[in-house]
Amino acid sequence: HWHENGNSGQIIEGRRTRLPRIVPPGYSLECDVTVVAPPAAGTYELRISLVQEWIAWFDEVDENNGCRHQVTIV
């Protein structure tokens, strides 16, 4: 998901990517994800994390459960 800087931290939902297989506790998996840029120019923070629907984003429980990158859309 995208967090918009300078606009009260507005959150823009991103596209979901399904995992190619089940990942048991303690294991890891590498896979490609699809990222769609926000429609408006600006500076954003892109956060990639797993989510348990209707429960929580994994990186909100522990920041180490996801990755974050600053992105400028022109």
PDB file of N, CA, C and O in Angstrom, chain B, residues numbered from 101:
ATOM      1  N   HIS B 101       0.834  -1.171   0.000  1.00  0.00           N
ATOM      2  CA  HIS B 101       0.000   0.000   0.000  1.00  0.00           C
ATOM      3  C   HIS B 101       0.876   1.230   0.000  1.00  0.00           C
ATOM      4  O   HIS B 101       2.047   1.175   0.375  1.00  0.00           O
ATOM      5  N   TRP B 102       0.301   2.343  -0.424  1.00  0.00           N
ATOM      6  CA  TRP B 102       1.025   3.607  -0.552  1.00  0.00           C
ATOM      7  C   TRP B 102       0.589   4.553   0.557  1.00  0.00           C
ATOM      8  O   TRP B 102      -0.598   4.645   0.868  1.00  0.00           O
ATOM      9  N   HIS B 103       1.541   5.253   1.152  1.00  0.00           N
ATOM     10  CA  HIS B 103       1.259   6.303   2.124  1.00  0.00           C
ATOM     11  C   HIS B 103       1.695   7.613   1.492  1.00  0.00           C
ATOM     12  O   HIS B 103       2.864   7.798   1.153  1.00  0.00           O
ATOM     13  N   GLU B 104       0.744   8.514   1.339  1.00  0.00           N
ATOM     14  CA  GLU B 104       1.022   9.783   0.669  1.00  0.00           C
ATOM     15  C   GLU B 104       1.609  10.778   1.660  1.00  0.00           C
ATOM     16  O   GLU B 104       0.993  11.077   2.683  1.00  0.00           O
ATOM     17  N   ASN B 105       2.797  11.290   1.360  1.00  0.00           N
ATOM     18  CA  ASN B 105       3.433  12.295   2.211  1.00  0.00           C
ATOM     19  C   ASN B 105       2.805  13.655   1.941  1.00  0.00           C
ATOM     20  O   ASN B 105       2.511  13.988   0.793  1.00  0.00           O
ATOM     21  N   GLY B 106       2.602  14.429   2.979  1.00  0.00           N
ATOM     22  CA  GLY B 106       2.099  15.782   2.811  1.00  0.00           C
ATOM     23  C   GLY B 106       0.591  15.876   2.664  1.00  0.00           C
ATOM     24  O   GLY B 106       0.073  16.974   2.459  1.00  0.00           O
ATOM     25  N   ASN B 107      -0.129  14.780   2.761  1.00  0.00           N
ATOM     26  CA  ASN B 107      -1.584  14.825   2.662  1.00  0.00           C
ATOM     27  C   ASN B 107      -2.174  14.023   3.821  1.00  0.00           C
ATOM     28  O   ASN B 107      -2.970  13.105   3.625  1.00  0.00           O
ATOM     29  N   SER B 108      -1.764  14.392   5.024  1.00  0.00           N
ATOM     30  CA  SER B 108      -2.219  13.720   6.247  1.00  0.00           C
ATOM     31  C   SER B 108      -1.951  12.217   6.225  1.00  0.00           C
ATOM     32  O   SER B 108      -2.640  11.443   6.890  1.00  0.00           O
ATOM     33  N   GLY B 109      -0.943  11.815   5.451  1.00  0.00           N
ATOM     34  CA  GLY B 109      -0.586  10.406   5.418  1.00  0.00           C
ATOM     35  C   GLY B 109      -1.649   9.518   4.806  1.00  0.00           C
ATOM     36  O   GLY B 109      -1.758   8.345   5.163  1.00  0.00           O
ATOM     37  N   GLN B 110      -2.446  10.065   3.877  1.00  0.00           N
ATOM     38  CA  GLN B 110      -3.504   9.294   3.237  1.00  0.00           C
ATOM     39  C   GLN B 110      -2.973   7.963   2.714  1.00  0.00           C
ATOM     40  O   GLN B 110      -1.888   7.903   2.137  1.00  0.00           O
ATOM     41  N   ILE B 111      -3.738   6.911   2.918  1.00  0.00           N
ATOM     42  CA  ILE B 111      -3.336   5.575   2.479  1.00  0.00           C
ATOM     43  C   ILE B 111      -4.074   5.218   1.199  1.00  0.00           C
ATOM     44  O   ILE B 111      -5.294   5.357   1.107  1.00  0.00           O
ATOM     45  N   ILE B 112      -3.315   4.756   0.214  1.00  0.00           N
ATOM     46  CA  ILE B 112      -3.882   4.303  -1.050  1.00  0.00           C
ATOM     47  C   ILE B 112      -3.649   2.802  -1.126  1.00  0.00           C
ATOM     48  O   ILE B 112      -2.507   2.342  -1.127  1.00  0.00           O
ATOM     49  N   GLU B 113      -4.731   2.047  -1.190  1.00  0.00           N
ATOM     50  CA  GLU B 113      -4.602   0.592  -1.279  1.00  0.00           C
ATOM     51  C   GLU B 113      -3.942   0.210  -2.591  1.00  0.00           C
ATOM     52  O   GLU B 113      -4.251   0.778  -3.638  1.00  0.00           O
ATOM     53  N   GLY B 114      -3.048  -0.737  -2.532  1.00  0.00           N
ATOM     54  CA  GLY B 114      -2.376  -1.219  -3.728  1.00  0.00           C
ATOM     55  C   GLY B 114      -2.997  -2.520  -4.218  1.00  0.00           C
ATOM     56  O   GLY B 114      -3.999  -2.989  -3.679  1.00  0.00           O
ATOM     57  N   ARG B 115      -2.405  -3.073  -5.215  1.00  0.00           N
ATOM     58  CA  ARG B 115      -2.871  -4.336  -5.783  1.00  0.00           C
ATOM     59  C   ARG B 115      -2.355  -5.493  -4.924  1.00  0.00           C
ATOM     60  O   ARG B 115      -1.201  -5.486  -4.496  1.00  0.00           O
ATOM     61  N   ARG B 116      -3.197  -6.467  -4.680  1.00  0.00           N
ATOM     62  CA  ARG B 116      -2.796  -7.651  -3.925  1.00  0.00           C
ATOM     63  C   ARG B 116      -2.092  -8.636  -4.856  1.00  0.00           C
ATOM     64  O   ARG B 116      -2.447  -8.756  -6.029  1.00  0.00           O
ATOM     65  N   THR B 117      -1.097  -9.334  -4.327  1.00  0.00           N
ATOM     66  CA  THR B 117      -0.403 -10.401  -5.053  1.00  0.00           C
ATOM     67  C   THR B 117      -0.555 -11.678  -4.250  1.00  0.00           C
ATOM     68  O   THR B 117      -0.188 -11.724  -3.076  1.00  0.00           O
ATOM     69  N   ARG B 118      -1.086 -12.702  -4.868  1.00  0.00           N
ATOM     70  CA  ARG B 118      -1.249 -13.988  -4.180  1.00  0.00           C
ATOM     71  C   ARG B 118       0.106 -14.695  -4.083  1.00  0.00           C
ATOM     72  O   ARG B 118       0.907 -14.656  -5.017  1.00  0.00           O
ATOM     73  N   LEU B 119       0.344 -15.331  -2.956  1.00  0.00           N
ATOM     74  CA  LEU B 119       1.561 -16.128  -2.803  1.00  0.00           C
ATOM     75  C   LEU B 119       1.443 -17.392  -3.653  1.00  0.00           C
ATOM     76  O   LEU B 119       0.356 -17.957  -3.778  1.00  0.00           O
ATOM     77  N   PRO B 120       2.557 -17.838  -4.236  1.00  0.00           N
ATOM     78  CA  PRO B 120       2.490 -19.016  -5.102  1.00  0.00           C
ATOM     79  C   PRO B 120       2.337 -20.335  -4.337  1.00  0.00           C
ATOM     80  O   PRO B 120       2.022 -21.366  -4.933  1.00  0.00           O
ATOM     81  N   ARG B 121       2.559 -20.302  -3.029  1.00  0.00           N
ATOM     82  CA  ARG B 121       2.401 -21.516  -2.220  1.00  0.00           C
ATOM     83  C   ARG B 121       2.253 -21.123  -0.758  1.00  0.00           C
ATOM     84  O   ARG B 121       2.483 -19.969  -0.396  1.00  0.00           O
ATOM     85  N   ILE B 122       1.875 -22.066   0.074  1.00  0.00           N
ATOM     86  CA  ILE B 122       1.766 -21.843   1.514  1.00  0.00           C
ATOM     87  C   ILE B 122       3.167 -21.668   2.091  1.00  0.00           C
ATOM     88  O   ILE B 122       4.103 -22.362   1.692  1.00  0.00           O
ATOM     89  N   VAL B 123       3.303 -20.733   3.033  1.00  0.00           N
ATOM     90  CA  VAL B 123       4.594 -20.487   3.678  1.00  0.00           C
ATOM     91  C   VAL B 123       4.444 -20.821   5.169  1.00  0.00           C
ATOM     92  O   VAL B 123       3.835 -20.055   5.914  1.00  0.00           O
ATOM     93  N   PRO B 124       4.994 -21.954   5.602  1.00  0.00           N
ATOM     94  CA  PRO B 124       4.887 -22.332   7.020  1.00  0.00           C
ATOM     95  C   PRO B 124       5.678 -21.369   7.913  1.00  0.00           C
ATOM     96  O   PRO B 124       6.593 -20.696   7.437  1.00  0.00           O
ATOM     97  N   PRO B 125       5.332 -21.301   9.195  1.00  0.00           N
ATOM     98  CA  PRO B 125       6.082 -20.454  10.125  1.00  0.00           C
ATOM     99  C   PRO B 125       7.577 -20.779  10.085  1.00  0.00           C
ATOM    100  O   PRO B 125       7.968 -21.946  10.054  1.00  0.00           O
ATOM    101  N   GLY B 126       8.400 -19.739  10.085  1.00  0.00           N
ATOM    102  CA  GLY B 126       9.851 -19.923  10.084  1.00  0.00           C
ATOM    103  C   GLY B 126      10.465 -20.089   8.710  1.00  0.00           C
ATOM    104  O   GLY B 126      11.688 -20.158   8.593  1.00  0.00           O
ATOM    105  N   TYR B 127       9.657 -20.155   7.668  1.00  0.00           N
ATOM    106  CA  TYR B 127      10.158 -20.313   6.304  1.00  0.00           C
ATOM    107  C   TYR B 127      10.069 -18.973   5.566  1.00  0.00           C
ATOM    108  O   TYR B 127       9.420 -18.036   6.031  1.00  0.00           O
ATOM    109  N   SER B 128      10.721 -18.903   4.429  1.00  0.00           N
ATOM    110  CA  SER B 128      10.669 -17.684   3.619  1.00  0.00           C
ATOM    111  C   SER B 128      10.326 -18.042   2.178  1.00  0.00           C
ATOM    112  O   SER B 128      10.364 -19.208   1.787  1.00  0.00           O
ATOM    113  N   LEU B 129       9.994 -17.021   1.401  1.00  0.00           N
ATOM    114  CA  LEU B 129       9.592 -17.213   0.019  1.00  0.00           C
ATOM    115  C   LEU B 129       9.932 -15.950  -0.759  1.00  0.00           C
ATOM    116  O   LEU B 129       9.691 -14.840  -0.284  1.00  0.00           O
ATOM    117  N   GLU B 130      10.488 -16.117  -1.942  1.00  0.00           N
ATOM    118  CA  GLU B 130      10.711 -14.987  -2.842  1.00  0.00           C
ATOM    119  C   GLU B 130       9.723 -15.098  -3.981  1.00  0.00           C
ATOM    120  O   GLU B 130       9.529 -16.176  -4.544  1.00  0.00           O
ATOM    121  N   CYS B 131       9.091 -13.969  -4.324  1.00  0.00           N
ATOM    122  CA  CYS B 131       8.171 -13.958  -5.456  1.00  0.00           C
ATOM    123  C   CYS B 131       8.063 -12.534  -5.995  1.00  0.00           C
ATOM    124  O   CYS B 131       8.360 -11.565  -5.296  1.00  0.00           O
ATOM    125  N   ASP B 132       7.638 -12.426  -7.236  1.00  0.00           N
ATOM    126  CA  ASP B 132       7.414 -11.121  -7.845  1.00  0.00           C
ATOM    127  C   ASP B 132       6.089 -10.555  -7.350  1.00  0.00           C
ATOM    128  O   ASP B 132       5.141 -11.295  -7.090  1.00  0.00           O
ATOM    129  N   VAL B 133       6.039  -9.233  -7.223  1.00  0.00           N
ATOM    130  CA  VAL B 133       4.794  -8.552  -6.873  1.00  0.00           C
ATOM    131  C   VAL B 133       4.478  -7.527  -7.956  1.00  0.00           C
ATOM    132  O   VAL B 133       5.380  -7.002  -8.608  1.00  0.00           O
ATOM    133  N   THR B 134       3.203  -7.251  -8.139  1.00  0.00           N
ATOM    134  CA  THR B 134       2.771  -6.241  -9.096  1.00  0.00           C
ATOM    135  C   THR B 134       2.520  -4.942  -8.342  1.00  0.00           C
ATOM    136  O   THR B 134       1.777  -4.924  -7.361  1.00  0.00           O
ATOM    137  N   VAL B 135       3.139  -3.854  -8.801  1.00  0.00           N
ATOM    138  CA  VAL B 135       2.974  -2.555  -8.159  1.00  0.00           C
ATOM    139  C   VAL B 135       2.401  -1.589  -9.184  1.00  0.00           C
ATOM    140  O   VAL B 135       2.931  -1.451 -10.287  1.00  0.00           O
ATOM    141  N   VAL B 136       1.308  -0.919  -8.810  1.00  0.00           N
ATOM    142  CA  VAL B 136       0.696   0.086  -9.671  1.00  0.00           C
ATOM    143  C   VAL B 136       0.898   1.447  -9.005  1.00  0.00           C
ATOM    144  O   VAL B 136       0.508   1.646  -7.855  1.00  0.00           O
ATOM    145  N   ALA B 137       1.509   2.376  -9.733  1.00  0.00           N
ATOM    146  CA  ALA B 137       1.807   3.700  -9.176  1.00  0.00           C
ATOM    147  C   ALA B 137       0.519   4.482  -8.930  1.00  0.00           C
ATOM    148  O   ALA B 137      -0.457   4.308  -9.661  1.00  0.00           O
ATOM    149  N   PRO B 138       0.504   5.348  -7.903  1.00  0.00           N
ATOM    150  CA  PRO B 138      -0.647   6.214  -7.669  1.00  0.00           C
ATOM    151  C   PRO B 138      -0.885   7.133  -8.877  1.00  0.00           C
ATOM    152  O   PRO B 138       0.051   7.423  -9.622  1.00  0.00           O
ATOM    153  N   PRO B 139      -2.115   7.587  -9.073  1.00  0.00           N
ATOM    154  CA  PRO B 139      -2.429   8.406 -10.242  1.00  0.00           C
ATOM    155  C   PRO B 139      -1.892   9.837 -10.177  1.00  0.00           C
ATOM    156  O   PRO B 139      -1.720  10.474 -11.217  1.00  0.00           O
ATOM    157  N   ALA B 140      -1.625  10.349  -8.978  1.00  0.00           N
ATOM    158  CA  ALA B 140      -1.183  11.738  -8.830  1.00  0.00           C
ATOM    159  C   ALA B 140       0.311  11.814  -8.540  1.00  0.00           C
ATOM    160  O   ALA B 140       0.865  10.976  -7.829  1.00  0.00           O
ATOM    161  N   ALA B 141       0.956  12.842  -9.107  1.00  0.00           N
ATOM    162  CA  ALA B 141       2.376  13.077  -8.823  1.00  0.00           C
ATOM    163  C   ALA B 141       2.550  13.413  -7.347  1.00  0.00           C
ATOM    164  O   ALA B 141       1.652  13.959  -6.706  1.00  0.00           O
ATOM    165  N   GLY B 142       3.720  13.075  -6.826  1.00  0.00           N
ATOM    166  CA  GLY B 142       4.005  13.385  -5.434  1.00  0.00           C
ATOM    167  C   GLY B 142       5.024  12.418  -4.872  1.00  0.00           C
ATOM    168  O   GLY B 142       5.549  11.556  -5.576  1.00  0.00           O
ATOM    169  N   THR B 143       5.294  12.584  -3.577  1.00  0.00           N
ATOM    170  CA  THR B 143       6.218  11.710  -2.878  1.00  0.00           C
ATOM    171  C   THR B 143       5.410  10.776  -1.994  1.00  0.00           C
ATOM    172  O   THR B 143       4.537  11.209  -1.241  1.00  0.00           O
ATOM    173  N   TYR B 144       5.709   9.506  -2.096  1.00  0.00           N
ATOM    174  CA  TYR B 144       4.961   8.477  -1.385  1.00  0.00           C
ATOM    175  C   TYR B 144       5.931   7.526  -0.700  1.00  0.00           C
ATOM    176  O   TYR B 144       7.111   7.457  -1.044  1.00  0.00           O
ATOM    177  N   GLU B 145       5.408   6.797   0.274  1.00  0.00           N
ATOM    178  CA  GLU B 145       6.133   5.674   0.845  1.00  0.00           C
ATOM    179  C   GLU B 145       5.389   4.418   0.415  1.00  0.00           C
ATOM    180  O   GLU B 145       4.211   4.252   0.732  1.00  0.00           O
ATOM    181  N   LEU B 146       6.071   3.533  -0.307  1.00  0.00           N
ATOM    182  CA  LEU B 146       5.501   2.259  -0.722  1.00  0.00           C
ATOM    183  C   LEU B 146       5.826   1.238   0.358  1.00  0.00           C
ATOM    184  O   LEU B 146       6.992   1.022   0.690  1.00  0.00           O
ATOM    185  N   ARG B 147       4.793   0.613   0.902  1.00  0.00           N
ATOM    186  CA  ARG B 147       4.975  -0.410   1.921  1.00  0.00           C
ATOM    187  C   ARG B 147       4.487  -1.745   1.363  1.00  0.00           C
ATOM    188  O   ARG B 147       3.336  -1.881   0.950  1.00  0.00           O
ATOM    189  N   ILE B 148       5.384  -2.719   1.360  1.00  0.00           N
ATOM    190  CA  ILE B 148       5.040  -4.055   0.888  1.00  0.00           C
ATOM    191  C   ILE B 148       5.070  -4.983   2.092  1.00  0.00           C
ATOM    192  O   ILE B 148       6.081  -5.096   2.786  1.00  0.00           O
ATOM    193  N   SER B 149       3.943  -5.644   2.327  1.00  0.00           N
ATOM    194  CA  SER B 149       3.809  -6.504   3.495  1.00  0.00           C
ATOM    195  C   SER B 149       2.716  -7.530   3.240  1.00  0.00           C
ATOM    196  O   SER B 149       1.848  -7.340   2.388  1.00  0.00           O
ATOM    197  N   LEU B 150       2.774  -8.608   3.987  1.00  0.00           N
ATOM    198  CA  LEU B 150       1.671  -9.551   3.970  1.00  0.00           C
ATOM    199  C   LEU B 150       0.515  -8.974   4.773  1.00  0.00           C
ATOM    200  O   LEU B 150       0.706  -8.111   5.630  1.00  0.00           O
ATOM    201  N   VAL B 151      -0.683  -9.462   4.483  1.00  0.00           N
ATOM    202  CA  VAL B 151      -1.861  -9.027   5.233  1.00  0.00           C
ATOM    203  C   VAL B 151      -2.723 -10.241   5.538  1.00  0.00           C
ATOM    204  O   VAL B 151      -2.891 -11.123   4.696  1.00  0.00           O
ATOM    205  N   GLN B 152      -3.265 -10.282   6.746  1.00  0.00           N
ATOM    206  CA  GLN B 152      -4.309 -11.244   7.060  1.00  0.00           C
ATOM    207  C   GLN B 152      -5.598 -10.442   6.984  1.00  0.00           C
ATOM    208  O   GLN B 152      -5.888  -9.626   7.859  1.00  0.00           O
ATOM    209  N   GLU B 153      -6.371 -10.683   5.923  1.00  0.00           N
ATOM    210  CA  GLU B 153      -7.555  -9.871   5.643  1.00  0.00           C
ATOM    211  C   GLU B 153      -8.455  -9.736   6.862  1.00  0.00           C
ATOM    212  O   GLU B 153      -8.727 -10.709   7.566  1.00  0.00           O
ATOM    213  N   TRP B 154      -8.910  -8.512   7.098  1.00  0.00           N
ATOM    214  CA  TRP B 154      -9.811  -8.127   8.187  1.00  0.00           C
ATOM    215  C   TRP B 154      -9.167  -8.245   9.567  1.00  0.00           C
ATOM    216  O   TRP B 154      -9.833  -8.060  10.586  1.00  0.00           O
ATOM    217  N   ILE B 155      -7.846  -8.560   9.597  1.00  0.00           N
ATOM    218  CA  ILE B 155      -7.159  -8.686  10.890  1.00  0.00           C
ATOM    219  C   ILE B 155      -6.078  -7.614  11.006  1.00  0.00           C
ATOM    220  O   ILE B 155      -6.230  -6.677  11.791  1.00  0.00           O
ATOM    221  N   ALA B 156      -4.975  -7.731  10.231  1.00  0.00           N
ATOM    222  CA  ALA B 156      -3.880  -6.768  10.342  1.00  0.00           C
ATOM    223  C   ALA B 156      -2.869  -6.966   9.221  1.00  0.00           C
ATOM    224  O   ALA B 156      -2.724  -8.059   8.674  1.00  0.00           O
ATOM    225  N   TRP B 157      -2.169  -5.871   8.892  1.00  0.00           N
ATOM    226  CA  TRP B 157      -0.989  -5.946   8.036  1.00  0.00           C
ATOM    227  C   TRP B 157       0.156  -6.425   8.918  1.00  0.00           C
ATOM    228  O   TRP B 157       0.288  -5.976  10.057  1.00  0.00           O
ATOM    229  N   PHE B 158       0.983  -7.330   8.407  1.00  0.00           N
ATOM    230  CA  PHE B 158       2.074  -7.886   9.202  1.00  0.00           C
ATOM    231  C   PHE B 158       3.070  -6.803   9.635  1.00  0.00           C
ATOM    232  O   PHE B 158       3.606  -6.868  10.741  1.00  0.00           O
ATOM    233  N   ASP B 159       3.324  -5.801   8.768  1.00  0.00           N
ATOM    234  CA  ASP B 159       4.294  -4.764   9.135  1.00  0.00           C
ATOM    235  C   ASP B 159       3.752  -3.782  10.171  1.00  0.00           C
ATOM    236  O   ASP B 159       4.524  -3.009  10.737  1.00  0.00           O
ATOM    237  N   GLU B 160       2.442  -3.794  10.432  1.00  0.00           N
ATOM    238  CA  GLU B 160       1.897  -2.969  11.506  1.00  0.00           C
ATOM    239  C   GLU B 160       2.104  -3.637  12.861  1.00  0.00           C
ATOM    240  O   GLU B 160       2.133  -2.965  13.892  1.00  0.00           O
ATOM    241  N   VAL B 161       2.247  -4.963  12.857  1.00  0.00           N
ATOM    242  CA  VAL B 161       2.541  -5.712  14.081  1.00  0.00           C
ATOM    243  C   VAL B 161       4.034  -5.567  14.411  1.00  0.00           C
ATOM    244  O   VAL B 161       4.405  -5.383  15.570  1.00  0.00           O
ATOM    245  N   ASP B 162       4.886  -5.654  13.375  1.00  0.00           N
ATOM    246  CA  ASP B 162       6.338  -5.520  13.522  1.00  0.00           C
ATOM    247  C   ASP B 162       6.888  -4.989  12.194  1.00  0.00           C
ATOM    248  O   ASP B 162       6.720  -5.637  11.161  1.00  0.00           O
ATOM    249  N   GLU B 163       7.543  -3.820  12.204  1.00  0.00           N
ATOM    250  CA  GLU B 163       8.070  -3.203  10.977  1.00  0.00           C
ATOM    251  C   GLU B 163       8.986  -4.131  10.188  1.00  0.00           C
ATOM    252  O   GLU B 163       9.105  -3.990   8.971  1.00  0.00           O
ATOM    253  N   ASN B 164       9.636  -5.080  10.863  1.00  0.00           N
ATOM    254  CA  ASN B 164      10.542  -6.007  10.185  1.00  0.00           C
ATOM    255  C   ASN B 164       9.804  -7.025   9.319  1.00  0.00           C
ATOM    256  O   ASN B 164      10.440  -7.797   8.602  1.00  0.00           O
ATOM    257  N   ASN B 165       8.476  -7.037   9.376  1.00  0.00           N
ATOM    258  CA  ASN B 165       7.676  -7.964   8.582  1.00  0.00           C
ATOM    259  C   ASN B 165       7.330  -7.410   7.203  1.00  0.00           C
ATOM    260  O   ASN B 165       6.482  -7.975   6.512  1.00  0.00           O
ATOM    261  N   GLY B 166       7.960  -6.334   6.795  1.00  0.00           N
ATOM    262  CA  GLY B 166       7.686  -5.749   5.484  1.00  0.00           C
ATOM    263  C   GLY B 166       8.858  -4.910   5.034  1.00  0.00           C
ATOM    264  O   GLY B 166       9.884  -4.844   5.710  1.00  0.00           O
ATOM    265  N   CYS B 167       8.702  -4.268   3.887  1.00  0.00           N
ATOM    266  CA  CYS B 167       9.739  -3.349   3.421  1.00  0.00           C
ATOM    267  C   CYS B 167       9.085  -2.029   3.029  1.00  0.00           C
ATOM    268  O   CYS B 167       7.916  -1.988   2.645  1.00  0.00           O
ATOM    269  N   ARG B 168       9.859  -0.954   3.133  1.00  0.00           N
ATOM    270  CA  ARG B 168       9.365   0.399   2.852  1.00  0.00           C
ATOM    271  C   ARG B 168      10.360   1.123   1.956  1.00  0.00           C
ATOM    272  O   ARG B 168      11.571   1.035   2.158  1.00  0.00           O
ATOM    273  N   HIS B 169       9.835   1.843   0.956  1.00  0.00           N
ATOM    274  CA  HIS B 169      10.668   2.608   0.047  1.00  0.00           C
ATOM    275  C   HIS B 169      10.009   3.942  -0.262  1.00  0.00           C
ATOM    276  O   HIS B 169       8.802   4.011  -0.497  1.00  0.00           O
ATOM    277  N   GLN B 170      10.825   5.020  -0.261  1.00  0.00           N
ATOM    278  CA  GLN B 170      10.334   6.331  -0.697  1.00  0.00           C
ATOM    279  C   GLN B 170      10.319   6.348  -2.212  1.00  0.00           C
ATOM    280  O   GLN B 170      11.293   5.948  -2.849  1.00  0.00           O
ATOM    281  N   VAL B 171       9.224   6.808  -2.793  1.00  0.00           N
ATOM    282  CA  VAL B 171       9.060   6.842  -4.246  1.00  0.00           C
ATOM    283  C   VAL B 171       8.524   8.206  -4.638  1.00  0.00           C
ATOM    284  O   VAL B 171       7.582   8.707  -4.023  1.00  0.00           O
ATOM    285  N   THR B 172       9.125   8.814  -5.670  1.00  0.00           N
ATOM    286  CA  THR B 172       8.614  10.078  -6.204  1.00  0.00           C
ATOM    287  C   THR B 172       7.973   9.806  -7.554  1.00  0.00           C
ATOM    288  O   THR B 172       8.621   9.299  -8.469  1.00  0.00           O
ATOM    289  N   ILE B 173       6.679  10.150  -7.672  1.00  0.00           N
ATOM    290  CA  ILE B 173       5.927   9.988  -8.901  1.00  0.00           C
ATOM    291  C   ILE B 173       5.901  11.347  -9.600  1.00  0.00           C
ATOM    292  O   ILE B 173       5.486  12.346  -9.012  1.00  0.00           O
ATOM    293  N   VAL B 174       6.345  11.377 -10.847  1.00  0.00           N
ATOM    294  CA  VAL B 174       6.370  12.658 -11.590  1.00  0.00           C
ATOM    295  C   VAL B 174       5.358  12.646 -12.716  1.00  0.00           C
ATOM    296  O   VAL B 174       5.235  13.630 -13.446  1.00  0.00           O
TER     297      VAL B 174
END
